[in-house]
Amino acid sequence: MRSFVLFAALLLPLAAQAQGVTIGAAGAPAASAALEIKSTTGGLLLPRLTAAQREAIPSPTNGLLVFQTDSTPGLYYYIGGWLNLSNGLAPDANGNAGTSGSPGVRVSTLAGSTAGYADGTGAAAQFNPPVGVACDGSGNLFVSDYGNRRIRKIVVATGAVSTLAGSGTAGNADGIGTAAQFNTPNGLAYDGNGNLFVADPGNNLIRQIVVATGVVTTLAGGAFGYADGTGTNAQFRNPTGVAYDGSGTLYVAEQGSNAIRRLVVATGVVSTLAGTGSFMGGYADGTGAAAQFNQPAGVACDASGNVFVADVSNSRIRKIVVATGVVSTLAGSAQGFANGTGTAASFNFPTGLAYDGRGNLLVADRGNARIRKVVAATGAVSTLAGTGTAGTADGTGATAQFSNPISVACEANGTVYVADQLNNRIRVIK
C-alpha cells in the first residue's frame, strides 16, 4: 500500500487541497496533521470520519471529499458547505442528511449592498429596495426597484446592473428608458418574446416594456377602482403581482381588491378570474367570486392551466383552475413555520411565488426569512434556504440568511433569484 497527500486534484472530477484531518486526542482533527488518502490496487481509501470529526475540520477547502461513518453514512463533498453526494442534501448539526436534511444548494449575492441608487457591478450597485424579479432565460435578470421607481437589468454572468427604464421621479408617463415614469413598481413577468410586464401599484396600472428598446407603454388600468374592461377603461386597486401564462394572458394579483384578474395582452381586455373585488379580505375556497383572498401578492402559472397565488395575510398558497375558476388551498394553515403537506405546513406572510417548470413552486416566505418549496401535485412543503433568522449571510441552504425576502424568479435550469428586500440585495440560489 502507498500513501500520498492530496493537494490540488482528486480522482473523478473532484478537486481539493491538503487539509488537517488526522484525529487528535480530543477527537477533533489535529491542527498539524495532513489529510492522507490511501490507495491500493483496489482504488482509493478515503478518510473515514465521524460527523463530529468532519465538522471539526478547520477551514475545509472546496473539493474536499471524505467518507462519514455515522449518522447518515456516505460520501460528503465540501463546496462552501458539506453535501451528501448520494442525495444532494446538506447534513444537519448531527450529521444527518436524510429526508429531513436541507437541499444541497448554495446561496450567494449577485448584486446590491446598502440602500441607494447606483448602477455598477455586484456590490457596487444599489437598490432601494428591490421588490420584484423576473428572468428572460438568456442570462438577464430584471428587478423592480420600488423606492427608486426604476426597472433595473442585471447581466447574471457578470453582476453588472444598469437601468432599463424609469426616471426615478414618481409619476405616470410612457416613454423610452429614463423618459418613462413609474410609481412604486412591484411585480414583474417576462413573456419569452422580449416583453417585460410591470405591476405599477402606485399608478394602478399594468405597464409593458420592450426590453430591446426600453419603450414603456400602458397596457391596462387608469383610475383607482375595481372594474373590468378594456385598456384604460379597466380599473385596479393596488395591482401587486403579475404572471404570464405563455399563451398571451397575464394574471394579476390585486391586493386592494382581493382578487385575481386576467388580462389578454393582445387586446387589453381585463376580467376577473376569482375573488370578491372587495377591500375587505377573507378566506374561502370556492368558485370565482365565491372565493376569498386576503391581500394576494405573488402569482405564478404552470403549463397545465393552473394559477397559484401567495395569499399573504391568510398565510396560504392557493390554486386556481383557470378553466373553471375553482379556488382551493394547496398548502398552509395558521401563520407560523412548519414543513409538511397541505394544511400541515405553515407560512408567515408568503409574498413572492415562482413556478420552476418541474412541478414545484418557490415561495418567498417573508415573515420566516426563508425560501420554501411546494410540490404542486401534492402540496408537500420543504425549506430550500434560510435559517429563519434575518441576516445577510451567504452559504448553504441551511446556513444562509435573508431579511424580508419578497419575491422569487426561477430559471429553467433550477437557479432561483430572490429579491432580498431589507438587505437591498439580489440573491442567487443554486
TORSEKE-999346 format. One line per 4 residues: number of its first residue (from 1); their letters; for each residue x, y, z of C-alpha. Coordinates in Angstrom, 3 decimals. Layout:
N
NUM	A	X/Y/Z ~ ... .
//
This chain:
430
1	MRSF	0.000/0.000/0.000 ~ 1.223/3.500/-0.758 ~ 0.019/6.822/0.664 ~ 0.057/10.332/-0.659 .
5	VLFA	-1.094/13.795/0.480 ~ -3.994/15.262/-1.502 ~ -3.131/18.785/-2.701 ~ -4.956/20.010/-5.793 .
9	ALLL	-6.819/17.260/-7.594 ~ -8.905/14.338/-6.514 ~ -9.791/11.466/-8.803 ~ -13.104/11.663/-10.589 .
13	PLAA	-13.813/15.345/-11.395 ~ -13.391/16.474/-7.783 ~ -10.649/18.774/-6.514 ~ -9.282/19.505/-3.075 .
17	QAQG	-6.251/20.801/-1.226 ~ -4.434/19.304/1.732 ~ -6.442/19.553/4.933 ~ -5.556/18.862/8.552 .
21	VTIG	-7.858/15.984/9.352 ~ -5.990/13.283/11.248 ~ -7.550/12.767/14.638 ~ -6.138/14.384/17.766 .
25	AAGA	-6.564/13.361/21.391 ~ -9.840/15.203/21.857 ~ -11.461/13.502/18.872 ~ -11.015/16.532/16.600 .
29	PAAS	-8.506/16.815/13.764 ~ -5.010/17.644/14.937 ~ -4.055/21.143/13.785 ~ -0.730/19.992/12.313 .
33	AALE	-1.971/16.859/10.636 ~ -2.315/16.305/6.902 ~ -5.142/14.628/5.041 ~ -3.866/11.341/3.706 .
37	IKST	-5.634/9.185/1.198 ~ -4.597/5.576/0.859 ~ -4.635/3.862/-2.462 ~ -4.344/0.203/-3.212 .
41	TGGL	-4.727/-1.847/-6.311 ~ -8.439/-1.782/-5.467 ~ -8.695/2.000/-5.605 ~ -8.724/4.938/-3.191 .
45	LLPR	-9.421/4.621/0.512 ~ -10.882/7.978/1.537 ~ -10.563/9.399/5.063 ~ -13.176/7.778/7.310 .
49	LTAA	-14.514/10.294/9.813 ~ -17.433/10.577/12.179 ~ -19.812/13.504/11.661 ~ -18.206/15.343/14.578 .
53	QREA	-14.730/14.857/13.151 ~ -15.843/16.025/9.720 ~ -17.441/19.154/11.200 ~ -14.252/19.876/13.172 .
57	IPSP	-12.068/20.167/10.071 ~ -10.639/23.713/10.224 ~ -11.347/25.811/7.124 ~ -12.063/22.990/4.663 .
61	TNGL	-11.231/23.718/1.047 ~ -13.764/23.406/-1.764 ~ -13.481/19.946/-3.291 ~ -12.608/18.035/-0.128 .
65	LVFQ	-14.128/14.540/-0.134 ~ -14.460/12.294/2.921 ~ -16.430/9.257/3.985 ~ -18.671/9.793/7.024 .
69	TDST	-19.124/6.677/9.119 ~ -22.092/7.554/11.362 ~ -25.463/9.373/11.350 ~ -26.172/9.311/7.600 .
73	PGLY	-23.067/7.450/6.335 ~ -21.701/8.137/2.898 ~ -19.503/10.370/0.787 ~ -19.512/14.047/1.759 .
77	YYIG	-18.190/16.731/-0.563 ~ -17.309/20.264/0.533 ~ -18.294/23.212/-1.666 ~ -18.753/26.100/0.725 .
81	GWLN	-20.686/23.607/2.849 ~ -20.936/19.838/3.156 ~ -23.175/17.829/0.818 ~ -24.052/14.154/0.865 .
85	LSNG	-23.261/13.017/-2.680 ~ -25.821/10.228/-2.690 ~ -28.830/12.501/-2.203 ~ -27.597/16.080/-2.652 .
89	LAPD	-28.674/17.062/0.873 ~ -26.739/19.100/3.395 ~ -26.317/17.425/6.778 ~ -27.791/18.887/9.931 .
93	ANGN	-25.797/19.616/13.073 ~ -25.808/15.911/13.968 ~ -24.596/14.765/10.577 ~ -27.971/13.536/9.374 .
97	AGTS	-28.635/14.118/5.678 ~ -31.730/12.055/5.168 ~ -35.200/13.263/4.207 ~ -35.057/15.927/6.902 .
101	GSPG	-31.865/17.453/5.537 ~ -31.739/20.690/3.572 ~ -31.394/20.526/-0.216 ~ -27.790/20.800/-1.348 .
105	VRVS	-27.960/24.380/-2.561 ~ -25.672/27.351/-2.233 ~ -26.829/30.948/-1.668 ~ -24.734/33.857/-2.925 .
109	TLAG	-25.198/37.575/-3.542 ~ -25.444/38.659/-7.176 ~ -25.745/42.422/-6.722 ~ -26.567/45.129/-4.219 .
113	STAG	-25.304/46.364/-0.878 ~ -26.664/49.308/1.080 ~ -29.846/51.180/0.186 ~ -29.414/53.775/-2.539 .
117	YADG	-29.317/54.171/-6.274 ~ -26.279/53.302/-8.321 ~ -25.611/51.304/-11.441 ~ -22.488/49.196/-11.235 .
121	TGAA	-21.259/45.642/-10.803 ~ -22.048/43.397/-7.860 ~ -21.798/45.150/-4.505 ~ -21.108/48.490/-6.222 .
125	AQFN	-24.734/48.584/-7.411 ~ -27.506/49.856/-5.139 ~ -31.258/49.284/-4.886 ~ -33.900/50.888/-2.656 .
129	PPVG	-35.349/48.296/-2.177 ~ -35.710/45.555/-4.777 ~ -39.193/44.008/-4.662 ~ -39.805/42.181/-7.935 .
133	VACD	-37.651/39.906/-10.089 ~ -38.053/38.203/-13.463 ~ -35.570/36.418/-15.741 ~ -35.540/36.188/-19.513 .
137	GSGN	-33.844/32.798/-19.929 ~ -30.980/34.444/-21.818 ~ -28.796/35.462/-18.914 ~ -30.564/38.636/-17.827 .
141	LFVS	-32.488/39.373/-14.669 ~ -34.899/42.287/-14.255 ~ -35.598/43.992/-10.941 ~ -38.354/46.374/-9.910 .
145	DYGN	-36.590/48.960/-7.775 ~ -39.525/50.159/-5.716 ~ -38.230/53.263/-3.957 ~ -36.060/54.317/-6.878 .
149	RRIR	-39.067/53.966/-9.196 ~ -36.997/52.272/-11.840 ~ -36.706/48.932/-13.593 ~ -33.169/47.613/-13.444 .
153	KIVV	-31.387/44.985/-15.508 ~ -28.662/42.618/-14.292 ~ -26.372/40.610/-16.541 ~ -26.197/37.452/-14.477 .
157	ATGA	-22.793/36.323/-15.741 ~ -21.082/39.496/-14.524 ~ -23.438/41.028/-11.952 ~ -23.455/44.268/-13.980 .
161	VSTL	-26.509/46.375/-13.095 ~ -27.980/49.048/-15.375 ~ -31.230/50.998/-15.560 ~ -33.669/49.776/-18.194 .
165	AGSG	-36.482/52.273/-17.634 ~ -37.708/54.925/-15.234 ~ -36.597/58.427/-14.385 ~ -36.536/57.953/-10.624 .
169	TAGN	-39.292/60.527/-10.160 ~ -42.711/59.210/-9.160 ~ -45.179/59.710/-11.961 ~ -47.135/58.185/-14.788 .
173	ADGI	-45.506/58.665/-18.158 ~ -44.969/56.337/-21.058 ~ -41.755/56.838/-22.998 ~ -38.349/55.378/-23.716 .
177	GTAA	-35.948/54.384/-20.969 ~ -35.410/57.132/-18.418 ~ -38.106/59.297/-20.023 ~ -40.735/56.915/-18.641 .
181	QFNT	-42.078/57.188/-15.106 ~ -43.372/54.652/-12.593 ~ -44.826/54.968/-9.120 ~ -43.616/52.181/-6.809 .
185	PNGL	-43.210/49.425/-9.437 ~ -43.701/45.965/-7.975 ~ -44.277/42.562/-9.629 ~ -42.608/41.621/-12.914 .
189	AYDG	-43.242/38.997/-15.580 ~ -41.385/38.185/-18.806 ~ -43.216/36.727/-21.795 ~ -40.368/34.980/-23.615 .
193	NGNL	-40.809/37.299/-26.606 ~ -38.861/40.327/-25.482 ~ -41.546/41.980/-23.362 ~ -41.481/42.689/-19.654 .
197	FVAD	-44.702/43.410/-17.756 ~ -44.767/45.583/-14.645 ~ -47.373/45.899/-11.920 ~ -47.319/49.625/-11.133 .
201	PGNN	-49.499/49.818/-7.991 ~ -48.861/53.479/-7.250 ~ -50.429/54.296/-10.613 ~ -52.893/51.353/-10.566 .
205	LIRQ	-51.594/50.311/-13.977 ~ -50.108/47.344/-15.760 ~ -47.189/48.506/-17.890 ~ -45.272/46.864/-20.721 .
209	IVVA	-41.586/47.339/-21.588 ~ -39.966/46.257/-24.839 ~ -36.651/45.094/-23.412 ~ -34.598/45.683/-26.570 .
213	TGVV	-35.548/49.356/-26.776 ~ -36.732/50.325/-23.295 ~ -40.045/51.555/-24.716 ~ -42.660/51.733/-21.937 .
217	TTLA	-46.405/51.720/-22.634 ~ -49.540/51.289/-20.562 ~ -51.352/48.031/-21.178 ~ -54.332/48.434/-18.848 .
221	GGAF	-55.664/50.428/-15.919 ~ -56.272/54.048/-15.135 ~ -58.317/55.438/-12.288 ~ -58.164/53.864/-8.836 .
225	GYAD	-61.061/51.427/-8.588 ~ -62.307/47.990/-9.450 ~ -63.764/47.487/-12.912 ~ -63.387/45.002/-15.721 .
229	GTGT	-62.980/46.495/-19.178 ~ -60.504/47.142/-21.963 ~ -57.236/49.040/-21.618 ~ -57.599/52.283/-19.693 .
233	NAQF	-61.308/51.594/-19.085 ~ -60.336/48.816/-16.713 ~ -59.573/49.748/-13.120 ~ -57.271/48.275/-10.477 .
237	RNPT	-56.662/48.877/-6.796 ~ -53.042/48.207/-5.935 ~ -52.088/45.549/-8.516 ~ -49.087/43.845/-6.942 .
241	GVAY	-48.075/40.638/-8.715 ~ -48.129/39.553/-12.357 ~ -47.545/36.230/-14.123 ~ -47.540/35.335/-17.805 .
245	DGSG	-49.016/32.007/-18.907 ~ -47.045/31.555/-22.120 ~ -50.190/31.898/-24.262 ~ -50.890/35.601/-24.283 .
249	TLYV	-52.553/36.084/-20.901 ~ -51.341/37.898/-17.806 ~ -52.693/37.155/-14.348 ~ -52.663/39.976/-11.832 .
253	AEQG	-52.780/39.664/-8.054 ~ -54.713/42.709/-6.918 ~ -54.124/43.348/-3.231 ~ -56.508/46.257/-2.834 .
257	SNAI	-59.462/44.345/-4.299 ~ -58.546/40.878/-3.018 ~ -58.985/39.469/-6.491 ~ -57.084/37.722/-9.255 .
261	RRLV	-57.572/39.461/-12.575 ~ -56.985/38.176/-16.103 ~ -55.546/40.423/-18.822 ~ -55.355/39.430/-22.506 .
265	VATG	-52.188/41.101/-23.730 ~ -53.183/41.421/-27.392 ~ -56.448/43.250/-26.668 ~ -56.001/44.750/-23.198 .
269	VVST	-59.252/43.115/-22.051 ~ -59.377/42.731/-18.263 ~ -61.714/40.328/-16.466 ~ -61.903/38.809/-13.000 .
273	LAGT	-60.863/35.190/-12.571 ~ -61.536/34.810/-8.844 ~ -62.084/36.825/-5.702 ~ -64.653/39.259/-4.400 .
277	GSFM	-63.254/42.584/-5.555 ~ -63.803/43.928/-2.056 ~ -61.471/45.999/0.121 ~ -62.248/43.541/2.904 .
281	GGYA	-60.196/40.381/2.751 ~ -61.369/36.957/3.800 ~ -60.657/33.281/3.424 ~ -62.854/30.903/1.490 .
285	DGTG	-62.290/28.284/-1.154 ~ -64.895/28.275/-3.898 ~ -65.534/29.218/-7.497 ~ -64.939/32.655/-8.971 .
289	AAAQ	-66.427/35.431/-6.865 ~ -67.362/32.960/-4.108 ~ -63.670/32.522/-3.275 ~ -61.962/34.920/-0.903 .
293	FNQP	-58.382/36.126/-0.572 ~ -56.662/38.414/1.901 ~ -54.013/40.604/0.259 ~ -52.870/38.289/-2.561 .
297	AGVA	-49.435/39.336/-3.777 ~ -47.446/36.726/-5.692 ~ -48.891/34.832/-8.624 ~ -47.486/32.080/-10.869 .
301	CDAS	-48.723/29.870/-13.712 ~ -47.927/26.301/-14.677 ~ -48.311/24.810/-18.153 ~ -51.421/22.838/-17.218 .
305	GNVF	-53.952/25.628/-16.825 ~ -53.435/26.424/-13.156 ~ -52.664/29.702/-11.423 ~ -51.076/29.757/-7.970 .
309	VADV	-51.412/32.615/-5.534 ~ -49.422/33.692/-2.492 ~ -52.287/34.706/-0.208 ~ -50.244/36.875/2.135 .
313	SNSR	-52.466/37.624/5.101 ~ -54.036/34.166/5.037 ~ -50.515/32.664/5.076 ~ -51.566/30.145/2.451 .
317	IRKI	-50.739/29.120/-1.099 ~ -53.878/28.906/-3.193 ~ -54.551/27.171/-6.504 ~ -56.983/28.268/-9.225 .
321	VVAT	-58.074/26.052/-12.094 ~ -58.313/28.625/-14.877 ~ -60.927/26.743/-16.928 ~ -63.428/26.697/-14.073 .
325	GVVS	-62.315/29.428/-11.662 ~ -62.289/26.870/-8.836 ~ -60.066/28.038/-5.959 ~ -58.596/25.611/-3.436 .
329	TLAG	-55.898/25.714/-0.781 ~ -52.713/23.929/-1.805 ~ -50.686/24.462/1.361 ~ -50.629/26.425/4.581 .
333	SAQG	-52.896/26.985/7.571 ~ -52.296/29.182/10.588 ~ -49.444/31.648/10.464 ~ -46.186/30.057/11.603 .
337	FANG	-43.361/27.882/10.361 ~ -43.679/24.183/9.648 ~ -42.749/21.902/6.796 ~ -45.342/19.297/5.907 .
341	TGTA	-48.021/18.514/3.380 ~ -51.021/20.697/2.640 ~ -52.550/22.259/5.722 ~ -49.937/20.612/7.941 .
345	ASFN	-47.442/23.155/6.608 ~ -47.386/26.766/7.696 ~ -46.050/30.046/6.313 ~ -45.588/33.551/7.690 .
349	FPTG	-46.747/36.124/5.127 ~ -45.738/34.290/1.937 ~ -45.346/37.020/-0.667 ~ -43.435/36.005/-3.786 .
353	LAYD	-44.146/32.987/-5.961 ~ -42.497/31.323/-8.975 ~ -43.077/28.068/-10.843 ~ -39.924/26.167/-11.823 .
357	GRGN	-41.322/24.207/-14.775 ~ -40.567/20.949/-12.948 ~ -43.674/20.697/-10.850 ~ -42.507/22.879/-7.955 .
361	LLVA	-43.416/26.296/-6.626 ~ -40.815/28.504/-4.978 ~ -42.181/30.729/-2.231 ~ -40.633/33.820/-0.680 .
365	DRGN	-41.767/33.248/2.911 ~ -41.187/36.799/4.019 ~ -42.001/36.568/7.707 ~ -39.959/33.399/8.151 .
369	ARIR	-36.951/34.791/6.239 ~ -36.853/31.598/4.198 ~ -37.362/30.352/0.662 ~ -39.746/27.417/0.641 .
373	KVVA	-40.553/24.801/-1.982 ~ -44.017/23.357/-2.630 ~ -44.627/20.289/-4.771 ~ -47.610/21.432/-6.811 .
377	ATGA	-49.073/17.949/-7.259 ~ -49.125/17.066/-3.556 ~ -48.775/20.274/-1.538 ~ -45.643/18.933/0.175 .
381	VSTL	-43.701/21.870/1.627 ~ -39.986/21.935/2.441 ~ -37.407/24.618/3.115 ~ -34.993/25.383/0.295 .
385	AGTG	-32.853/28.005/2.014 ~ -32.725/30.275/5.031 ~ -32.174/29.836/8.750 ~ -35.247/31.799/9.778 .
389	TAGT	-33.065/34.486/11.373 ~ -32.785/37.756/9.468 ~ -29.300/38.466/8.172 ~ -27.064/38.783/5.121 .
393	ADGT	-25.023/35.588/5.305 ~ -24.315/33.659/2.133 ~ -23.765/29.923/2.466 ~ -25.524/26.629/2.099 .
397	GATA	-29.285/26.403/2.175 ~ -29.150/25.517/5.857 ~ -26.846/28.410/6.845 ~ -27.778/31.304/4.535 .
401	QFSN	-29.804/34.238/5.809 ~ -32.338/36.587/4.234 ~ -34.129/39.661/5.522 ~ -37.661/40.044/4.205 .
405	PISV	-37.295/38.004/1.009 ~ -40.196/39.327/-1.015 ~ -40.114/37.823/-4.494 ~ -38.543/34.969/-6.443 .
409	ACEA	-37.851/34.036/-10.061 ~ -36.669/30.726/-11.426 ~ -34.580/29.742/-14.452 ~ -35.233/26.566/-16.432 .
413	NGTV	-32.011/25.103/-15.006 ~ -33.325/25.441/-11.462 ~ -31.427/28.589/-10.468 ~ -33.554/30.755/-8.171 .
417	YVAD	-33.245/34.524/-7.793 ~ -34.501/36.322/-4.690 ~ -35.308/39.979/-4.132 ~ -33.995/40.306/-0.567 .
421	QLNN	-35.877/43.442/0.343 ~ -34.428/44.685/3.617 ~ -30.894/43.688/2.609 ~ -31.262/45.630/-0.669 .
425	RIRV	-29.659/42.720/-2.467 ~ -30.397/40.225/-5.196 ~ -29.510/36.732/-4.068 ~ -28.948/33.564/-6.079 .
429	IK	-29.760/30.001/-5.030 ~ -28.098/27.196/-6.992 .
//
